[in-house]
């Protein structure tokens, strides 16, 4: 099988898995910037908007747009920083925490479904292959895995 065919197959499986997760989670934001931001805020707690943009690896303008959508949904709040008037603090609301808990609880189901057809040996091999590819990309970017 050619390298191109292997890569196409990998991407096809990833897209199929993503579509099933979106349908299962009942949320059109699953896999989007809002989803990443929601789960990142759940882990970080209250954080400056600047730090959140850095952690997510996105531009400040993109984060502002994303946060606007999350605030409109009632998932996040933006408050002025008490010591630095140029900065805002971002945190999840109770509704945001509830949504984060809801989608995280489904992650285990998705992970199980992805690999349930594999034997224990195939799971081990699959994990090793993915780690090798991840490490290769990290090395190409000059990062540690």
MDTraj code that builds the backbone (N, CA, C; nanometers):
import mdtraj as md
import numpy as np

residues = "UNK UNK UNK UNK UNK UNK UNK UNK UNK UNK UNK UNK UNK UNK UNK UNK UNK UNK UNK UNK UNK UNK UNK UNK UNK UNK UNK UNK UNK UNK UNK UNK UNK UNK UNK UNK UNK UNK UNK UNK UNK UNK UNK UNK UNK UNK UNK UNK UNK UNK UNK UNK UNK UNK UNK UNK UNK UNK UNK UNK UNK UNK UNK UNK UNK UNK UNK UNK UNK UNK UNK UNK UNK UNK UNK UNK UNK UNK UNK UNK UNK UNK UNK UNK UNK UNK UNK UNK UNK UNK UNK UNK UNK UNK UNK UNK UNK UNK UNK UNK UNK UNK UNK UNK UNK UNK UNK UNK UNK UNK UNK UNK UNK UNK UNK UNK UNK UNK UNK UNK UNK UNK UNK UNK UNK UNK UNK UNK UNK UNK UNK UNK UNK UNK UNK UNK UNK UNK UNK UNK UNK UNK UNK UNK UNK".split()
xyz = np.array([
    [0.0850, -0.1173, 0.0000],
    [0.0000, 0.0000, 0.0000],
    [0.0898, 0.1239, 0.0000],
    [0.0541, 0.2229, -0.0806],
    [0.1372, 0.3426, -0.0942],
    [0.1249, 0.4325, 0.0296],
    [0.2247, 0.5198, 0.0458],
    [0.2224, 0.6162, 0.1562],
    [0.0994, 0.7060, 0.1470],
    [0.0655, 0.7477, 0.0257],
    [-0.0512, 0.8338, 0.0062],
    [-0.1782, 0.7619, 0.0501],
    [-0.1913, 0.6360, 0.0119],
    [-0.3116, 0.5587, 0.0488],
    [-0.3198, 0.5410, 0.2004],
    [-0.2077, 0.5143, 0.2660],
    [-0.2066, 0.4993, 0.4121],
    [-0.2495, 0.6303, 0.4779],
    [-0.1954, 0.7426, 0.4304],
    [-0.2314, 0.8726, 0.4870],
    [-0.3789, 0.9034, 0.4638],
    [-0.4295, 0.8732, 0.3446],
    [-0.5722, 0.8951, 0.3161],
    [-0.6596, 0.8119, 0.4090],
    [-0.6215, 0.6884, 0.4298],
    [-0.6976, 0.5999, 0.5177],
    [-0.6974, 0.6522, 0.6610],
    [-0.5815, 0.6970, 0.7073],
    [-0.5713, 0.7540, 0.8417],
    [-0.6657, 0.8733, 0.8564],
    [-0.6636, 0.9651, 0.7598],
    [-0.7485, 1.0836, 0.7667],
    [-0.8967, 1.0487, 0.7546],
    [-0.9300, 0.9489, 0.6739],
    [-1.0691, 0.9050, 0.6621],
    [-1.1204, 0.8517, 0.7949],
    [-1.0414, 0.7683, 0.8603],
    [-1.0812, 0.7142, 0.9907],
    [-1.0940, 0.8269, 1.0933],
    [-1.0022, 0.9211, 1.0921],
    [-1.0094, 1.0337, 1.1865],
    [-1.1368, 1.1149, 1.1639],
    [-1.1714, 1.1430, 1.0379],
    [-1.2949, 1.2185, 1.0083],
    [-1.4183, 1.1404, 1.0516],
    [-1.4209, 1.0100, 1.0243],
    [-1.5360, 0.9276, 1.0633],
    [-1.5518, 0.9269, 1.2149],
    [-1.4429, 0.9133, 1.2853],
    [-1.4460, 0.9137, 1.4311],
    [-1.4965, 1.0482, 1.4821],
    [-1.4482, 1.1566, 1.4223],
    [-1.4911, 1.2901, 1.4631],
    [-1.6421, 1.3084, 1.4410],
    [-1.6930, 1.2665, 1.3254],
    [-1.8364, 1.2796, 1.2974],
    [-1.9211, 1.2023, 1.3987],
    [-1.8769, 1.0829, 1.4349],
    [-1.9506, 1.0047, 1.5345],
    [-1.9487, 1.0756, 1.6696],
    [-1.8350, 1.1326, 1.7056],
    [-1.8251, 1.2045, 1.8324],
    [-1.9164, 1.3260, 1.8345],
    [-1.9209, 1.4017, 1.7254],
    [-2.0089, 1.5189, 1.7176],
    [-2.1537, 1.4748, 1.7349],
    [-2.1924, 1.3673, 1.6654],
    [-2.3299, 1.3187, 1.6752],
    [-2.3599, 1.2682, 1.8167],
    [-2.2674, 1.1969, 1.8762],
    [-2.2880, 1.1398, 2.0091],
    [-2.2965, 1.2493, 2.1149],
    [-2.2104, 1.3461, 2.1043],
    [-2.2042, 1.4499, 2.2067],
    [-2.3147, 1.5526, 2.1907],
    [-2.3828, 1.5498, 2.0779],
    [-2.4943, 1.6403, 2.0586],
    [-2.4536, 1.7863, 2.0634],
    [-2.3323, 1.8155, 2.0254],
    [-2.2827, 1.9520, 2.0321],
    [-2.2110, 1.9868, 1.9025],
    [-2.2578, 2.0902, 1.8338],
    [-2.1904, 2.1284, 1.7096],
    [-2.0517, 2.1876, 1.7326],
    [-2.0171, 2.2174, 1.8579],
    [-1.8853, 2.2749, 1.8836],
    [-1.7796, 2.1688, 1.9084],
    [-1.8188, 2.0413, 1.9213],
    [-1.7200, 1.9384, 1.9511],
    [-1.6093, 1.9407, 1.8463],
    [-1.4862, 1.9470, 1.8929],
    [-1.3714, 1.9490, 1.8033],
    [-1.3365, 2.0875, 1.7534],
    [-1.4147, 2.1872, 1.7889],
    [-1.3897, 2.3238, 1.7428],
    [-1.3029, 2.3995, 1.8425],
    [-1.2740, 2.5236, 1.8090],
    [-1.1996, 2.6095, 1.9004],
    [-1.2724, 2.6293, 2.0316],
    [-1.4053, 2.6399, 2.0260],
    [-1.4829, 2.6559, 2.1497],
    [-1.4661, 2.5342, 2.2402],
    [-1.4671, 2.4177, 2.1806],
    [-1.4511, 2.2940, 2.2569],
    [-1.3140, 2.2909, 2.3244],
    [-1.2100, 2.3212, 2.2463],
    [-1.0742, 2.3234, 2.3033],
    [-1.0633, 2.4265, 2.4140],
    [-1.1210, 2.5438, 2.3912],
    [-1.1150, 2.6510, 2.4904],
    [-1.1917, 2.6113, 2.6164],
    [-1.3080, 2.5517, 2.5998],
    [-1.3897, 2.5073, 2.7126],
    [-1.3114, 2.4109, 2.8013],
    [-1.2508, 2.3103, 2.7404],
    [-1.1783, 2.2101, 2.8175],
    [-1.0471, 2.2648, 2.8733],
    [-0.9843, 2.3582, 2.8015],
    [-0.8627, 2.4210, 2.8526],
    [-0.8945, 2.5056, 2.9751],
    [-1.0014, 2.5835, 2.9683],
    [-1.0418, 2.6654, 3.0831],
    [-1.0810, 2.5781, 3.2021],
    [-1.1410, 2.4641, 3.1737],
    [-1.1769, 2.3728, 3.2825],
    [-1.0508, 2.3309, 3.3579],
    [-0.9438, 2.3059, 3.2844],
    [-0.8192, 2.2632, 3.3469],
    [-0.7419, 2.3765, 3.4118],
    [-0.7421, 2.4934, 3.3497],
    [-0.6629, 2.6053, 3.4004],
    [-0.7324, 2.6846, 3.5103],
    [-0.8634, 2.6894, 3.5078],
    [-0.9341, 2.7797, 3.5972],
    [-0.9250, 2.9213, 3.5424],
    [-0.9474, 3.0196, 3.6272],
    [-0.9432, 3.1591, 3.5822],
    [-0.8027, 3.1940, 3.5328],
    [-0.7956, 3.2574, 3.4177],
    [-0.6676, 3.2837, 3.3528],
    [-0.6793, 3.4123, 3.2720],
    [-0.5667, 3.4790, 3.2514],
    [-0.5692, 3.5999, 3.1686],
    [-0.5974, 3.5611, 3.0238],
    [-0.6608, 3.6530, 2.9539],
    [-0.6919, 3.6287, 2.8141],
    [-0.5635, 3.6085, 2.7338],
    [-0.4592, 3.6820, 2.7681],
    [-0.3297, 3.6692, 2.6988],
    [-0.2715, 3.5290, 2.7182],
    [-0.2737, 3.4795, 2.8414],
    [-0.2195, 3.3452, 2.8691],
    [-0.3025, 3.2382, 2.7992],
    [-0.4348, 3.2549, 2.8002],
    [-0.5216, 3.1573, 2.7351],
    [-0.4912, 3.1505, 2.5856],
    [-0.4718, 3.2649, 2.5223],
    [-0.4372, 3.2669, 2.3798],
    [-0.3056, 3.1928, 2.3565],
    [-0.2092, 3.2144, 2.4460],
    [-0.0794, 3.1467, 2.4318],
    [-0.0936, 2.9961, 2.4491],
    [-0.1696, 2.9539, 2.5484],
    [-0.1883, 2.8105, 2.5734],
    [-0.2582, 2.7441, 2.4546],
    [-0.3583, 2.8118, 2.3991],
    [-0.4322, 2.7563, 2.2859],
    [-0.3557, 2.7705, 2.1543],
    [-0.2532, 2.8573, 2.1534],
    [-0.1754, 2.8778, 2.0320],
    [-0.2523, 2.9514, 1.9238],
    [-0.3357, 3.0483, 1.9651],
    [-0.4132, 3.1257, 1.8678],
    [-0.3908, 3.2745, 1.8900],
    [-0.4261, 3.3546, 1.7899],
    [-0.4108, 3.4997, 1.7984],
    [-0.5141, 3.5574, 1.8951],
    [-0.4810, 3.6721, 1.9526],
    [-0.5709, 3.7393, 2.0465],
    [-0.7055, 3.7704, 1.9815],
    [-0.7037, 3.8145, 1.8561],
    [-0.8290, 3.8472, 1.7867],
    [-0.9165, 3.7231, 1.7692],
    [-0.8545, 3.6104, 1.7371],
    [-0.9302, 3.4859, 1.7221],
    [-0.9902, 3.4432, 1.8552],
    [-0.9129, 3.4583, 1.9622],
    [-0.9637, 3.4223, 2.0944],
    [-1.0795, 3.5126, 2.1334],
    [-1.0707, 3.6413, 2.1035],
    [-1.1797, 3.7337, 2.1368],
    [-1.3095, 3.6913, 2.0696],
    [-1.3003, 3.6520, 1.9427],
    [-1.4196, 3.6062, 1.8703],
    [-1.4749, 3.4783, 1.9332],
    [-1.3866, 3.3862, 1.9618],
    [-1.4255, 3.2588, 2.0221],
    [-1.4912, 3.2813, 2.1589],
    [-1.4297, 3.3671, 2.2403],
    [-1.4844, 3.3953, 2.3729],
    [-1.6205, 3.4634, 2.3634],
    [-1.6377, 3.5478, 2.2639],
    [-1.7679, 3.6114, 2.2443],
    [-1.8779, 3.5084, 2.2262],
    [-1.8502, 3.4052, 2.1499],
    [-1.9474, 3.2977, 2.1281],
    [-1.9725, 3.2195, 2.2570],
    [-1.8652, 3.1931, 2.3309],
    [-1.8797, 3.1169, 2.4557],
    [-1.9549, 3.1985, 2.5616],
    [-1.9302, 3.3273, 2.5657],
    [-2.0007, 3.4146, 2.6599],
    [-2.1490, 3.4201, 2.6227],
    [-2.1786, 3.4284, 2.4927],
    [-2.3175, 3.4301, 2.4463],
    [-2.3902, 3.3007, 2.4841],
    [-2.3192, 3.1893, 2.4858],
    [-2.3784, 3.0607, 2.5257],
    [-2.3935, 3.0494, 2.6775],
    [-2.3301, 3.1409, 2.7495],
    [-2.3346, 3.1357, 2.8955],
    [-2.2293, 3.0454, 2.9559],
    [-2.1267, 3.0101, 2.8796],
    [-2.0249, 2.9167, 2.9258],
    [-1.9045, 2.9843, 2.9894],
    [-1.8811, 3.1111, 2.9574],
    [-1.7617, 3.1792, 3.0072],
    [-1.7973, 3.3214, 3.0480],
    [-1.7081, 3.3775, 3.1296],
    [-1.7211, 3.5178, 3.1664],
    [-1.5862, 3.5855, 3.1537],
    [-1.5911, 3.7123, 3.1209],
    [-1.4710, 3.7940, 3.1038],
    [-1.4815, 3.9099, 3.2025],
    [-1.3820, 3.9229, 3.2905],
    [-1.3820, 4.0322, 3.3883],
    [-1.2487, 4.1054, 3.3827],
    [-1.2509, 4.2366, 3.4113],
    [-1.1240, 4.3111, 3.4118],
    [-1.0305, 4.2568, 3.5197],
    [-0.9031, 4.2536, 3.4869],
    [-0.8015, 4.2103, 3.5832],
    [-0.7934, 4.3162, 3.6935],
    [-0.7955, 4.2764, 3.8223],
    [-0.7968, 4.3754, 3.9305],
    [-0.6688, 4.4588, 3.9410],
    [-0.5542, 4.4049, 3.8994],
    [-0.4290, 4.4799, 3.9080],
    [-0.3831, 4.5399, 3.7752],
    [-0.4351, 4.4906, 3.6649],
    [-0.3904, 4.5370, 3.5336],
    [-0.5126, 4.5692, 3.4483],
    [-0.5457, 4.6941, 3.4382],
    [-0.6649, 4.7368, 3.3653],
    [-0.6611, 4.7087, 3.2167],
    [-0.5445, 4.6717, 3.1624],
    [-0.5325, 4.6406, 3.0194],
    [-0.5673, 4.4954, 2.9903],
    [-0.5856, 4.4153, 3.0937],
    [-0.6010, 4.2711, 3.0784],
    [-0.7359, 4.2250, 3.1322],
    [-0.7864, 4.1182, 3.0723],
    [-0.9104, 4.0560, 3.1195],
    [-0.8798, 3.9168, 3.1724],
    [-0.9580, 3.8753, 3.2712],
    [-0.9523, 3.7385, 3.3226],
    [-1.0708, 3.6617, 3.2650],
    [-1.0447, 3.5388, 3.2263],
    [-1.1457, 3.4534, 3.1659],
    [-1.1665, 3.3334, 3.2573],
    [-1.2927, 3.2975, 3.2774],
    [-1.3249, 3.1791, 3.3585],
    [-1.4534, 3.1174, 3.3071],
    [-1.4717, 2.9905, 3.3371],
    [-1.5973, 2.9238, 3.3034],
    [-1.7047, 2.9629, 3.4034],
    [-1.8273, 2.9686, 3.3555],
    [-1.9433, 2.9855, 3.4424],
    [-1.9853, 2.8466, 3.4911],
    [-2.0869, 2.8408, 3.5758],
    [-2.1398, 2.7099, 3.6174],
    [-2.1877, 2.6311, 3.4964],
    [-2.2522, 2.7000, 3.4022],
    [-2.3004, 2.6326, 3.2808],
    [-2.1826, 2.5797, 3.1982],
    [-2.0742, 2.6558, 3.1935],
    [-1.9556, 2.6120, 3.1217],
    [-1.8926, 2.4892, 3.1841],
    [-1.8855, 2.4887, 3.3170],
    [-1.8323, 2.3699, 3.3864],
    [-1.9212, 2.2485, 3.3590],
    [-2.0518, 2.2693, 3.3624],
    [-2.1448, 2.1577, 3.3374],
    [-2.1268, 2.1027, 3.1963],
    [-2.1092, 2.1904, 3.0979],
    [-2.0879, 2.1451, 2.9594],
    [-1.9559, 2.0708, 2.9475],
    [-1.8519, 2.1205, 3.0122],
    [-1.7216, 2.0537, 3.0077],
    [-1.7311, 1.9138, 3.0679],
    [-1.7999, 1.9020, 3.1809],
    [-1.8176, 1.7709, 3.2451],
    [-1.8963, 1.6786, 3.1528],
    [-2.0004, 1.7314, 3.0890],
    [-2.0849, 1.6506, 3.0000],
    [-2.0043, 1.5941, 2.8833],
    [-1.9272, 1.6788, 2.8158],
    [-1.8545, 1.6278, 2.6993],
    [-1.7369, 1.5405, 2.7402],
    [-1.6736, 1.5703, 2.8529],
    [-1.5634, 1.4841, 2.8994],
    [-1.6129, 1.3444, 2.9362],
    [-1.7333, 1.3376, 2.9920],
    [-1.7854, 1.2064, 3.0320],
    [-1.8061, 1.1161, 2.9114],
    [-1.8246, 1.1763, 2.7950],
    [-1.8449, 1.0980, 2.6733],
    [-1.7143, 1.0604, 2.6053],
    [-1.6030, 1.1245, 2.6439],
    [-1.4750, 1.0958, 2.5799],
    [-1.4328, 0.9508, 2.5962],
    [-1.4603, 0.8913, 2.7127],
    [-1.4247, 0.7520, 2.7358],
    [-1.4990, 0.6586, 2.6428],
    [-1.6274, 0.6888, 2.6194],
    [-1.7064, 0.6075, 2.5272],
    [-1.6481, 0.6149, 2.3862],
    [-1.6108, 0.7350, 2.3452],
    [-1.5547, 0.7538, 2.2108],
    [-1.4227, 0.6793, 2.1964],
    [-1.3390, 0.6896, 2.2977],
    [-1.2087, 0.6228, 2.2926],
    [-1.2269, 0.4713, 2.2850],
    [-1.3189, 0.4189, 2.3634],
    [-1.3426, 0.2744, 2.3615],
    [-1.3911, 0.2303, 2.2237],
    [-1.4860, 0.3054, 2.1682],
    [-1.5403, 0.2683, 2.0377],
    [-1.4329, 0.2692, 1.9293],
    [-1.3394, 0.3625, 1.9385],
    [-1.2340, 0.3743, 1.8383],
    [-1.1477, 0.2487, 1.8317],
    [-1.1170, 0.1897, 1.9463],
    [-1.0217, 0.0782, 1.9488],
    [-1.0824, -0.0564, 1.9897],
    [-1.2134, -0.0610, 2.0097],
    [-1.2735, -0.1849, 2.0599],
    [-1.2581, -0.3041, 1.9658],
    [-1.2393, -0.2788, 1.8355],
    [-1.2246, -0.3901, 1.7406],
    [-1.0824, -0.4443, 1.7370],
    [-0.9903, -0.3804, 1.8072],
    [-0.8501, -0.4232, 1.8061],
    [-0.8215, -0.5198, 1.9205],
    [-0.7343, -0.6151, 1.8932],
    [-0.6870, -0.7044, 1.9990],
    [-0.5918, -0.6251, 2.0881],
    [-0.5560, -0.6799, 2.2022],
    [-0.4614, -0.6126, 2.2918],
    [-0.3286, -0.5866, 2.2210],
    [-0.2825, -0.6846, 2.1425],
    [-0.1571, -0.6677, 2.0701],
    [-0.1689, -0.5579, 1.9643],
    [-0.2815, -0.5540, 1.8938],
    [-0.3023, -0.4493, 1.7936],
    [-0.3100, -0.3110, 1.8592],
    [-0.3731, -0.3014, 1.9759],
    [-0.3798, -0.1732, 2.0475],
    [-0.2392, -0.1239, 2.0834],
    [-0.1569, -0.2152, 2.1330],
    [-0.0202, -0.1797, 2.1685],
    [0.0555, -0.1318, 2.0464],
    [0.0444, -0.2059, 1.9357],
    [0.1127, -0.1672, 1.8119],
    [0.0620, -0.0328, 1.7599],
    [-0.0682, -0.0126, 1.7636],
    [-0.1288, 0.1116, 1.7171],
    [-0.0768, 0.2299, 1.7992],
    [-0.0727, 0.2127, 1.9305],
    [-0.0218, 0.3189, 2.0184],
    [0.1240, 0.3486, 1.9866],
    [0.2047, 0.2450, 1.9666],
    [0.3461, 0.2648, 1.9342],
    [0.3629, 0.3376, 1.8012],
    [0.2814, 0.3024, 1.7032],
    [0.2885, 0.3675, 1.5717],
    [0.2511, 0.5155, 1.5842],
    [0.1423, 0.5441, 1.6549],
    [0.1005, 0.6837, 1.6716],
    [0.2049, 0.7648, 1.7480],
    [0.2650, 0.7053, 1.8498],
    [0.3711, 0.7742, 1.9242],
    [0.4918, 0.8026, 1.8343],
    [0.5256, 0.7086, 1.7482],
    [0.6375, 0.7276, 1.6559],
    [0.6091, 0.8433, 1.5607],
    [0.4884, 0.8485, 1.5061],
    [0.4502, 0.9574, 1.4157],
    [0.4489, 1.0905, 1.4909],
    [0.3922, 1.0931, 1.6104],
    [0.3899, 1.2153, 1.6922],
    [0.5315, 1.2642, 1.7190],
    [0.6195, 1.1742, 1.7584],
    [0.7582, 1.2113, 1.7877],
    [0.8293, 1.2643, 1.6638],
    [0.8002, 1.2047, 1.5494],
    [0.8603, 1.2496, 1.4235],
    [0.8172, 1.3931, 1.3922],
    [0.6876, 1.4222, 1.4057],
    [0.6394, 1.5582, 1.3793],
    [0.6965, 1.6574, 1.4798],
    [0.7076, 1.6179, 1.6039],
    [0.7667, 1.7061, 1.7049],
    [0.9119, 1.7364, 1.6693],
    [0.9844, 1.6347, 1.6256],
    [1.1250, 1.6535, 1.5869],
    [1.1340, 1.7468, 1.4666],
    [1.0446, 1.7331, 1.3692],
    [1.0450, 1.8206, 1.2522],
    [1.0209, 1.9661, 1.2922],
    [0.9436, 1.9871, 1.3965],
    [0.9145, 2.1230, 1.4435],
    [1.0174, 2.1706, 1.5443],
    [1.1127, 2.0862, 1.5795],
    [1.2148, 2.1244, 1.6766],
    [1.1632, 2.1239, 1.8177],
    [1.0640, 2.0391, 1.8462],
    [1.0041, 2.0294, 1.9781],
    [1.0345, 1.8936, 2.0394],
    [1.0059, 1.8852, 2.1688],
    [1.0064, 1.7545, 2.2344],
    [0.8645, 1.7022, 2.2349],
    [0.8472, 1.5715, 2.2235],
    [0.7132, 1.5109, 2.2193],
    [0.6432, 1.5174, 2.3503],
])
top = md.Topology()
chain = top.add_chain()
for i, resn in enumerate(residues, 1):
    res = top.add_residue(resn, chain, resSeq=i)
    for name in ("N", "CA", "C"):
        top.add_atom(name, md.element.get_by_symbol(name[0]), res)
traj = md.Trajectory(xyz[None], top)
